[in-house]
């Protein structure tokens, strides 16, 4: 019965990671006038962080169903 507890804790940790990644101080670091493959660095960071969170959540949820 330990699996649902660990599953919930990992999802809470990912939520907190998302709050950290999309909080002002970290976003401010990427709000500069640089481009990555023609995309402003801030937009590239937001998209990469969003994709990373989705991938991590998918790993946690899929691991629990096995």
C-alpha positions in Angstrom: 0.0 0.0 0.0 3.0 2.3 -0.1 2.7 3.0 -3.9 -0.2 5.5 -3.7 1.6 7.5 -1.1 4.8 7.7 -3.1 2.8 8.5 -6.2 1.1 11.4 -4.5 4.3 12.7 -3.1 6.0 12.7 -6.5 3.1 14.6 -8.0 3.2 17.2 -5.3 7.0 17.5 -5.8 6.4 18.0 -9.5 3.8 20.7 -8.7 6.3 22.5 -6.5 8.9 22.2 -9.3 6.4 23.8 -11.7 5.8 26.6 -9.3 9.5 27.2 -9.0 10.1 27.0 -12.8 7.4 29.5 -13.6 8.0 31.9 -10.7 9.2 35.5 -11.3 12.9 35.2 -10.2 13.7 32.4 -12.5 11.7 33.8 -15.4 13.6 37.1 -14.9 16.9 35.3 -15.6 15.7 34.4 -19.1 14.0 37.7 -19.9 17.0 39.0 -21.9 17.4 40.1 -25.5 18.8 36.9 -26.9 17.4 34.4 -29.4 17.6 30.6 -29.6 17.0 29.4 -33.2 15.1 32.6 -33.9 12.9 32.3 -30.8 13.2 34.7 -27.9 15.0 33.0 -25.0 12.2 33.5 -22.6 9.7 31.8 -24.9 12.1 28.9 -25.5 12.6 28.5 -21.7 8.9 28.5 -21.0 8.2 25.9 -23.7 11.1 23.7 -22.5 10.1 23.8 -18.9 6.5 23.1 -19.8 7.5 20.1 -21.9 9.8 18.8 -19.2 7.0 19.0 -16.6 4.6 17.1 -18.9 7.2 14.4 -19.5 8.0 14.0 -15.8 4.3 13.8 -14.9 3.8 11.2 -17.6 6.6 9.1 -16.2 5.2 9.3 -12.7 1.7 8.4 -13.8 2.7 5.6 -16.1 5.1 4.1 -13.6 2.2 3.8 -11.1 -0.1 1.9 -13.5 2.4 -1.0 -13.9 
